Amino acid sequence: MIKQELLDIIACPKCKGPVRLNEDETGLICENCQLVYEIRDGIPIMLIDEAAPLNKEQTS
């Protein structure tokens, strides 16, 4: 699980906008870019090339 302090300071590397934890806590969502950044072993992978497109199912 990612600590709230980290979520408060982390930003999307593409648009520098806010990100939020997805419902199952496996990724960080950037609504502006419509991207999901995967969390592996508790570490967010904040690389634009590694991000996946946001699906409608992931928006909750």
Secondary structure, 3 states (H helix, E strand, C coil): CCCHHHHHHCECCCCCCECEECCCCCEEEECCCCEEEEEECCEECCCHHHCEECCHHHHC
